[in-house]
Amino acid sequence: MGKEIRTTEEYWKLISEVKHPIIRRYEEEVNETIKNPDEVRKSKKDFSVFLYYKKYGNLFICVLVRHLNNEGYIITAYIADKMKKGDVIWQKKS
């Protein structure tokens, strides 16, 4: 996607300890999802937000990223059983 995506340690703690504690043990997978997603979709609710998905077994890691200029900021990350609706803007070639 050509964007540097980041978060602070403090904000990652909020995501992994308060918002979605189960994601704490998947930090490596979250990083891999950002670097090498299977699919990226544009949010239906906020057009500056993109959902990065990567499949692991029967589940997906989903990382929500806000794109601003040439940077991206992680909003949250969670485990999902399916991808949310949204316009597919990028898909990994099979």
C-alpha positions in Angstrom: 0.0 0.0 0.0 3.1 2.2 0.2 2.3 3.7 3.6 4.3 3.5 6.8 1.8 2.2 9.4 2.5 2.7 13.1 1.3 2.9 16.6 2.8 3.8 19.9 3.6 1.2 22.6 1.0 2.9 24.8 -1.7 2.7 22.2 -0.9 -1.0 21.5 -1.2 -1.6 25.2 -4.7 -0.1 25.1 -5.7 -2.3 22.1 -4.2 -5.5 23.5 -5.1 -5.1 27.2 -8.4 -3.2 27.1 -10.1 -3.2 23.7 -9.3 -6.7 22.5 -7.1 -8.6 25.1 -7.1 -11.9 23.0 -5.1 -10.1 20.3 -2.1 -9.7 22.7 -0.8 -13.2 21.9 -1.0 -12.4 18.2 1.3 -9.4 18.0 3.5 -11.1 15.4 0.5 -12.0 13.3 -0.8 -8.4 13.5 2.6 -7.1 12.2 2.5 -9.7 9.4 -1.1 -8.7 8.5 0.0 -5.1 8.1 3.1 -6.0 6.1 1.6 -8.8 4.0 -2.2 -8.7 4.0 -4.3 -11.1 2.0 -6.8 -8.4 1.4 -7.4 -4.7 2.2 -10.9 -3.2 2.2 -12.1 0.4 2.6 -14.5 0.9 5.5 -18.1 1.6 4.6 -18.4 4.0 7.6 -15.2 6.0 7.3 -13.4 6.3 3.9 -10.1 7.1 5.6 -10.2 3.8 7.4 -8.9 0.5 5.8 -9.3 -3.0 7.1 -6.2 -5.2 6.6 -7.0 -8.9 6.6 -4.9 -12.0 6.8 -6.3 -15.5 7.2 -4.9 -17.8 9.9 -6.6 -21.2 9.9 -10.3 -20.6 10.1 -10.0 -17.1 11.4 -8.8 -13.7 10.2 -6.6 -11.1 11.9 -8.1 -7.7 11.1 -6.2 -4.5 11.6 -8.0 -1.2 11.2 -5.8 1.5 9.9 -6.5 5.2 9.3 -4.7 6.5 6.3 -3.6 10.1 6.4 -1.3 11.5 3.7 1.5 9.0 3.4 1.1 7.4 6.8 -1.2 5.0 8.5 -2.2 4.7 12.1 -3.5 1.6 13.8 -7.0 2.1 15.2 -7.5 -1.4 16.5 -6.9 -5.0 15.8 -9.0 -8.1 16.4 -9.8 -11.7 15.4 -12.7 -12.2 13.1 -14.5 -15.3 11.7 -15.3 -13.4 8.4 -14.4 -10.3 6.6 -16.6 -7.2 7.0 -18.3 -5.7 3.9 -16.3 -3.0 2.2 -14.8 -2.2 -1.2 -11.8 -4.4 -1.9 -9.0 -2.0 -2.8 -6.2 -4.6 -2.8 -6.0 -8.4 -2.9 -3.0 -10.7 -2.7 -2.5 -12.6 -6.0 -3.0 -16.3 -5.7 
